[in-house]
Amino acid sequence: MTHTNDILVQAAGCVLWRRSSAHQLQLALVYRPKWADWSWPKGKLKRGETHEEAARREVLEETGHTCRLGAELPSARYIDHQDRPKEVRYWAAEATGGAFEPNDEVSDLVWLTPDEAPGRLTHERDRGLISVALMAIVTDDDTRGL
């Protein structure tokens, strides 16, 4: 199958997480009205930007939060809304500060438990990252003595 543009669109994003005041693990999902979907914060690389830089920038732009990248998670490959092949590299990322403000791309952000997140995520490919992210987060917590 040929697509309108066979140049691979490069993107990066994060499964952004935090611990609530009760030490409960929560994952951030963003709502993008343009696509009418709930997803992980992500976006296309800018010229000269690394995947890691793009992941941190997209988290900040879409959620208002800074983050610390942890383990890289499996990439997603799919055909985007413009019929182009796209690859998104993901990281588990701990939120380190900030606050959400609705913006041009994202109208809402929710923090959900790992059990709640699959029911809100629009795309199956996003749901598959939860279990892998949880393993990375637990490993990261163990390494840091949390």
N, C-alpha and C positions, 0 to 999 in steps of 0.2 A: 504494500500500500504506500503510495507516495503522498506526501503532505505538502501543503502550500509552500512550506519553507523547511528544508531538511536540516538547517543549521540548528544544533541543539541549544535551546534556551537554558542558560545556567542560572540557578537560583539557590538560595540558602535560607534556612530557618531554624527554629528551636522549639523543642518541647520545654517551655518555660515553667519552672516549678518554684514553690516556696513552702515553708512550713507555717501553718496558722499559729495564732497565739496559743492554741491547745496542742501544738506540735503535730497537727494533722497535715499530711502531704496534700498539696493542692496543685493542680495544673491549670495554666492559663489558656483559654480559648478565645479567639477573636471572631467577631461577626463582620463580614465584608458585604455591605449592601449591594455593591456592583455585581457580585457573583451570587448573592443570596445564600452565603454559606458560612458555617462555623468551621474554623480551621486553626492550625498552629500559626503563629506569626512567621511570615516568610515573604521573600520577594526576590526579584532579579538582581543580579550583580551589576554594579556600575563599572564603567571602564576603569581598568587598573586596580580594582578592588579584589581582595582575596575572598574566598568563601567565608572564612571566619569573620572578617570585617563586615561583610554583607549580613551575616546572621546577627551580629550584635547591633548593627544599624537598623535592621528591620524590626528587631525586638523593641528598640527604643522608639522608632517611628510609630509602630502600630500599637504598642502597649504603654509607652511612657516610662518603661522600666529599663534600668541598666541591668546587665547580667554578667555572670561568670560562666564561660563555656566549660562544660565538662566533656564527657565522652562523646565521640562522634557516633551517631546512630545510622541505621541503614538509609540509603538514599531512596527517593521515590522517582520513578520514571513514568511519564504519561504524556498524552497528547493534550495540549492546553486548549483554551477556549478559541484560540485563533488557528487551530489545526496544526500547531508546531510541536515537535518533540521537545519535552522539557525534563530536566533533571534537577531535583531539589536535594541538596545535601543538608542533613539535620544534625543538630547537637542537643544533648540534654544541657539545660542552662539554668542555673540558680538565679532567681531575681535578687538583685543586691540593693535596690532602691528605686524610688520613683513613684509616680501615680498616673493612672489612666485619665486621658482627656479624649473625648470623641474627636475624630479628625476626618479628613476627606476620604480615607480608605477604610477606616474601621469605626463603626458606630457603637460597638459594645464590646466589653471584655468581661468574662466570667472566670472565677477561680472555682474549679470543681475537683472533687476527689477522683482518684483513678477509677473508681467504680461508676461514678456519674458521667465522666467524660465521653465514653463511647456512645451513649445515648444522645449526646449533643452534637458530636462531630458529624459533619455532612458526608464526608467521603470515607469509604472503607480503607483506602490506602493510609489515611491519617490514624485510624483506630489501631492499625497494626503496630504503630510506634509506641503505644503505651507500655506494653509488657517489657520491651527492650529498654525503654527509658527508665522504668522502675528498677530494673537490674542495675543500670548505670548509676542511678541516684543512690541506691543502697550501697553500692561499692564505693561511691564517692563519700558518703556519710561515714562508712567504716574507715576509710583511709584518713579522714579528718577527725576521727574519734567522736563523731556525733551520735 
